[in-house]
Amino acid sequence: MKTMINCFLLCLVFVFSSAQASERAQQGWQWIEQGAMVIDVRTPAEFSEGHLDQAVNYPLSELDKYIGNLDKSQPIVLYCRSGNRSSQALQYLSSKGFTALHNAGGLNEMKIESPQ
């Protein structure tokens, strides 16, 4: 019985996290359609294996080098492989005074939710 309950709870967590991931990707596409800058914070090697057409590659580990090129009021959509590094990038940019930021999650979920 305990195993059944644990399996059920695990399924609920999976369904909820998937729905949440889709929402952040959908919102990311809305921002992109409205002219937001798109930043892929993965490594250059990951970026070269595939990325969104609109994206520039500003790796998380080098983000501080690119801040001078960015307008703090420009809407920015961030993504990575899973949403973790883009979350870190969002926190970092927020701490530097950027105000219009969105973590769209991972590249695959962005591709799945692509309006095209």
C-alpha positions in Angstrom: 0.0 0.0 0.0 2.8 2.4 0.9 4.5 1.7 -2.5 1.2 2.5 -4.3 0.9 5.8 -2.5 4.5 6.7 -3.1 4.0 6.0 -6.9 0.9 8.1 -7.0 2.6 11.0 -5.3 5.6 10.7 -7.6 3.2 10.8 -10.6 1.6 13.9 -9.3 4.9 15.6 -8.9 5.9 14.7 -12.4 2.6 16.0 -13.9 2.8 19.2 -11.9 6.5 19.9 -12.8 5.8 19.2 -16.5 2.9 21.6 -16.6 4.9 24.3 -14.8 7.8 23.8 -17.3 5.5 24.2 -20.3 4.1 27.4 -18.8 7.6 29.0 -18.4 8.5 28.0 -22.0 5.2 29.4 -23.4 5.7 32.6 -21.5 9.3 32.7 -22.9 7.9 32.5 -26.5 5.4 35.3 -25.7 8.3 37.5 -24.6 10.3 36.6 -27.7 7.4 37.4 -30.0 7.3 40.8 -28.3 10.9 41.5 -29.0 12.8 40.2 -26.0 16.5 39.4 -26.3 17.2 35.7 -26.0 20.3 34.5 -24.1 21.5 30.9 -24.0 23.6 30.5 -20.9 25.0 27.1 -21.7 28.6 26.5 -22.7 29.8 27.3 -26.2 30.1 23.5 -26.9 26.5 23.0 -25.9 25.4 26.0 -27.9 27.2 24.7 -31.0 25.2 21.5 -30.8 22.0 23.4 -31.2 20.2 26.5 -30.0 17.3 28.8 -30.7 17.8 30.8 -33.8 17.3 34.1 -32.0 19.7 33.3 -29.2 23.1 34.7 -28.3 25.5 32.6 -26.3 26.5 34.3 -23.0 27.7 31.3 -20.9 26.8 31.6 -17.2 30.4 31.3 -16.2 31.2 34.4 -18.3 28.0 36.4 -18.0 29.8 39.2 -16.1 31.8 39.9 -19.3 28.6 40.6 -21.3 26.7 42.9 -18.9 28.1 46.0 -20.5 26.5 45.0 -23.8 23.1 44.7 -22.3 20.3 47.3 -21.7 19.0 46.9 -18.2 15.4 47.7 -19.3 15.4 45.4 -22.4 13.3 42.3 -21.8 15.5 39.2 -21.7 14.6 35.6 -22.0 17.1 33.2 -20.5 17.4 29.4 -21.1 19.9 26.6 -20.7 19.6 22.8 -20.7 17.2 22.3 -17.8 16.4 25.8 -16.3 18.9 25.6 -13.5 21.7 27.8 -15.0 19.2 30.2 -16.5 17.7 30.6 -13.0 21.2 31.4 -11.7 21.7 33.9 -14.5 18.3 35.5 -13.7 19.3 35.9 -10.1 22.7 37.3 -11.0 21.3 39.8 -13.6 18.6 40.9 -11.1 21.2 41.6 -8.5 22.9 43.9 -11.1 19.7 45.9 -11.7 18.1 44.2 -14.6 14.3 44.3 -14.3 12.7 42.5 -17.2 13.9 38.9 -17.0 12.3 35.6 -17.6 13.7 32.1 -17.1 12.2 30.0 -19.9 13.8 26.8 -18.7 15.5 24.3 -21.0 16.2 24.2 -24.7 14.1 21.1 -25.2 11.0 22.5 -23.5 11.4 25.7 -25.5 11.5 23.6 -28.7 8.5 21.6 -27.7 6.5 24.8 -26.9 7.7 26.6 -30.1 4.8 28.4 -31.8 6.2 27.6 -35.3 
